């Protein structure tokens, strides 16, 4: 029977970790996430702060007024986590901004899953906010969204288990000092939430190394005759793109360890416009770009184009369209508008116009130079050209297409 490694033997104790994070909320210099020396870059100057840093004030306000039961080592109750994600107003007037725009029930099921012993799989087409939602879930539950494994075709088993400091390994042999814990191993030992992005991009044999972790809540270390047992509070969120079916399908044994939540595309144009405008505004503030409200009309046109080509029919349902090979996701719309704002800021008058988004739309739609270009030109001539108030958009798109 292998010896059990005390949870405190890997990384800081939950109490120590909580103490570090509590002091980092108000500090101008963020401590290193892996226990290293603090970074000398103030959080306000980082290009993309972690969710727990960017929304620290909201999380603190929720924690102060959250009097509902909290699962072990959760920073907030499930009710408060859902409020953080969906947005609302606290009794003291603090406004919680929405992080996810979509069905409330989806968020409630996701949060409830994390409060059980089942792992959570967020499944959906590209651009449905899987990564965004997983990051904010981890931030609200554990106060740390950085225990992350990024899935690729080259992700090794060590990313889920542990690796070795080879200088120490060669000098002294296998030992605790030579062991390098993975993000999942740290999450188990500290009772936190680990994240795995693009699970189906990871080779199948590496995926299956999660089975013991998720079913037995144990990570054996045979080289040391020891194991790490997950402490209460540990769970795992994985994301997967359902366009990747057939790449590295999850085994039935692994899939049974997850509760799967399918994230839909935005139901209405208004919801998608709101999502794009909100995210572009957040990104734009970090890049000193013009305010989004001055470009809402162009955002609405970008969203309309994407939705019509994605759905294969115009918004009024009168004209059927051919769809291009790309996904034309909400995330791509955000990218097109952000690039357009940058063009407007640096080479225009600061106001987002049709000419600023035309090149981005062309790049998003025409992925296959032959087939997609025909689809795009047909859409321009049969739909955009005849649409009232869209002549400037038509001219801008024709200029970059020809």
Secondary structure, 3 states (H helix, E strand, C coil): CCEEECHHHCCCCHHHHHHHHHHHCCCCECCCCCCCCCCCCEHHHCCCCCHHHHCHHHHHHHHHHCCCCCCCCCCCCHHHHHHHHHCEECCCCCEECCCCCCCHHHHHHHHHHHCCCCEEEEEECCCCCHHHHHHHHHHHHHCCCCCEEECCCCCCHHHCCEEECHHHHHHHCCCCCCEEECHHHHHHHHCCEEEEECHHHCCHHHHCCHHHHHHHCEEEECCCCEEEECCCCCEEEEEEEHHHCCCCCCCHHHHCCEEEEECCCCCCHHHHHHHHHHHHHHHHHHHCCCCHHHHHHHHHHHHHHHHHHHHCECCCCCCECCCCCCCCCHHHHHHHHHHHHHHHHHHCCCCCCHHHHHHHHHHHHCCCCCHHHHHHHHHHHHHHCCCCCCHHHHHHHHHHHC
